[in-house]
Amino acid sequence: MNLKNFFSIFFMISFSFAVFAEELEIKNQYTEFNVYTGMFDFSDDGKKSTLIGFQHQNENLNRDTFLGNLSPVTGALITADNAGYVYTGVQAQYKIGALNFTPSFTPGLYHEGDGKDLGHLIEFKSELQFSLNLSKTSELGFSYNHISNASLGDKNPGANSYMFNFLKNF
């Protein structure tokens, strides 16, 4: 085999791997991560606290229904007062051009730490999120949620929070 044939074969194999990798990259963009920060229970001056959180969505599990595009989500948040909430549930996705509207409902487990006593271990989070496409794989958004135990406990003070979100598809 001469040098010219070797480089021709090498180039063709390299190009094939590059095309395959590009196809693989496009096909595997089914995981969305949402990193957010904001203010937990901003409406309660005595117990408001900063928060950080992380949420995962597997777009392989999306389903188009009469309610729109639904998918499962799982995540967790922690406040500066060491309160934590771990949740899993469902979100809907509505795209209006570059703007995305994403309501969600996620039951979960809450631990008050040194933060607000929400009245029960089991809590329910209802959230509205608006985000703007930055690129094909990135979004910047704002969300508002309410966490409540639906009167499962003796008390049900609830917590209202707002967050700034960065969403990335991989």
C-alpha positions as CSV (number, residue, x, y, z in Angstrom):
1,M,0.0,0.0,0.0
2,N,1.5,3.3,-1.0
3,L,1.3,6.5,1.1
4,K,-1.4,8.1,-1.0
5,N,-3.7,5.2,-0.5
6,F,-3.0,5.0,3.2
7,F,-3.9,8.7,3.6
8,S,-7.0,8.3,1.5
9,I,-8.2,5.4,3.6
10,F,-7.3,7.2,6.8
11,F,-9.2,10.4,5.7
12,M,-12.3,8.4,4.8
13,I,-12.3,6.5,8.1
14,S,-11.8,9.7,10.0
15,F,-14.5,11.4,8.1
16,S,-16.9,8.5,8.7
17,F,-16.2,8.6,12.5
18,A,-16.8,12.4,12.4
19,V,-20.1,12.0,10.6
20,F,-21.1,9.1,12.9
21,A,-20.2,11.2,16.0
22,E,-22.3,14.1,14.7
23,E,-25.3,11.8,14.2
24,L,-24.7,10.3,17.6
25,E,-24.5,13.7,19.2
26,I,-27.8,14.8,17.6
27,K,-29.6,11.6,18.5
28,N,-28.4,11.6,22.1
29,Q,-29.6,15.1,23.1
30,Y,-32.4,13.6,25.2
31,T,-31.3,14.6,28.6
32,E,-32.0,18.1,30.0
33,F,-30.4,19.4,33.1
34,N,-31.8,22.5,34.9
35,V,-29.7,24.3,37.4
36,Y,-31.4,27.0,39.4
37,T,-31.0,29.5,42.2
38,G,-33.4,31.9,43.9
39,M,-35.4,32.7,47.1
40,F,-37.2,30.1,49.1
41,D,-40.4,31.3,50.7
42,F,-39.9,34.9,49.7
43,S,-43.3,35.9,51.0
44,D,-42.4,35.0,54.7
45,D,-39.9,37.6,56.0
46,G,-39.1,35.3,59.0
47,K,-38.2,32.2,57.1
48,K,-37.1,33.3,53.6
49,S,-33.8,31.8,52.5
50,T,-31.7,31.5,49.3
51,L,-31.9,28.2,47.5
52,I,-30.0,26.2,44.9
53,G,-31.4,23.2,43.0
54,F,-30.9,20.7,40.2
55,Q,-33.5,19.0,38.0
56,H,-33.2,16.3,35.3
57,Q,-35.6,15.5,32.5
58,N,-35.2,12.5,30.2
59,E,-36.7,13.5,26.9
60,N,-36.8,9.9,25.7
61,L,-39.9,9.6,28.0
62,N,-41.8,12.5,26.5
63,R,-45.4,11.8,25.4
64,D,-47.6,13.9,23.3
65,T,-51.1,14.0,24.9
66,F,-54.2,16.1,24.8
67,L,-52.6,18.2,27.6
68,G,-49.5,18.8,25.4
69,N,-46.0,17.3,25.6
70,L,-45.6,15.7,29.0
71,S,-42.4,14.3,30.5
72,P,-41.2,13.1,33.9
73,V,-38.8,15.2,36.0
74,T,-36.7,14.5,39.0
75,G,-34.8,17.0,41.2
76,A,-33.7,18.4,44.5
77,L,-33.2,21.7,46.2
78,I,-31.5,22.9,49.3
79,T,-31.8,26.2,51.1
80,A,-29.2,28.2,53.1
81,D,-31.1,27.1,56.2
82,N,-30.4,23.4,55.3
83,A,-34.0,22.7,54.4
84,G,-34.2,20.2,51.5
85,Y,-36.8,18.9,49.1
86,V,-36.3,15.9,46.8
87,Y,-39.0,15.4,44.2
88,T,-40.2,13.6,41.1
89,G,-43.3,14.3,38.9
90,V,-44.4,15.5,35.6
91,Q,-44.0,18.6,33.5
92,A,-45.8,19.9,30.4
93,Q,-43.9,21.8,27.6
94,Y,-45.4,24.4,25.4
95,K,-43.2,26.2,22.9
96,I,-44.2,29.6,21.5
97,G,-41.3,30.4,19.1
98,A,-38.2,31.0,21.2
99,L,-40.3,31.2,24.4
100,N,-41.0,28.1,26.4
101,F,-43.8,27.7,29.0
102,T,-43.3,24.7,31.4
103,P,-45.8,24.1,34.2
104,S,-45.1,21.1,36.5
105,F,-46.4,19.1,39.4
106,T,-43.9,17.2,41.6
107,P,-44.7,15.4,44.8
108,G,-41.7,15.0,47.1
109,L,-40.1,14.6,50.5
110,Y,-39.3,17.8,52.5
111,H,-36.8,18.1,55.4
112,E,-37.0,21.4,57.3
113,G,-33.4,21.5,58.6
114,D,-33.1,24.9,60.3
115,G,-35.7,26.3,57.8
116,K,-39.4,26.6,57.7
117,D,-41.6,23.8,59.1
118,L,-44.1,23.1,56.3
119,G,-46.1,20.6,58.5
120,H,-45.4,17.3,56.9
121,L,-42.7,15.1,55.3
122,I,-44.7,14.8,52.0
123,E,-45.1,18.0,50.1
124,F,-46.4,18.9,46.6
125,K,-44.7,21.5,44.4
126,S,-46.6,23.3,41.6
127,E,-44.4,25.4,39.4
128,L,-44.6,27.7,36.4
129,Q,-41.5,28.3,34.4
130,F,-40.8,30.6,31.4
131,S,-37.6,30.2,29.5
132,L,-36.0,31.7,26.4
133,N,-34.0,29.7,23.9
134,L,-30.3,30.9,23.9
135,S,-29.3,28.2,21.4
136,K,-30.5,24.8,20.2
137,T,-29.3,23.2,23.5
138,S,-29.5,26.0,26.1
139,E,-32.3,28.0,27.7
140,L,-32.4,30.8,30.3
141,G,-35.5,31.1,32.4
142,F,-37.5,32.3,35.4
143,S,-39.8,30.1,37.5
144,Y,-42.2,30.5,40.4
145,N,-43.4,27.6,42.6
146,H,-45.6,26.9,45.6
147,I,-44.9,24.0,48.0
148,S,-47.7,22.7,50.2
149,N,-48.7,19.5,51.9
150,A,-52.4,19.7,50.8
151,S,-53.4,19.6,54.5
152,L,-51.8,16.2,55.2
153,G,-50.3,17.6,58.4
154,D,-51.8,19.5,61.3
155,K,-50.6,22.7,59.7
156,N,-50.1,23.7,56.1
157,P,-48.3,27.1,55.9
158,G,-46.9,26.5,52.3
159,A,-43.9,28.2,50.8
160,N,-43.7,30.5,47.7
161,S,-40.4,30.6,45.8
162,Y,-38.9,32.1,42.7
163,M,-35.8,30.9,40.8
164,F,-33.6,31.8,37.9
165,N,-32.9,28.8,35.7
166,F,-30.2,27.6,33.3
167,L,-31.3,24.6,31.2
168,K,-28.9,22.6,29.0
169,N,-29.6,19.6,26.7
170,F,-27.0,16.9,26.4
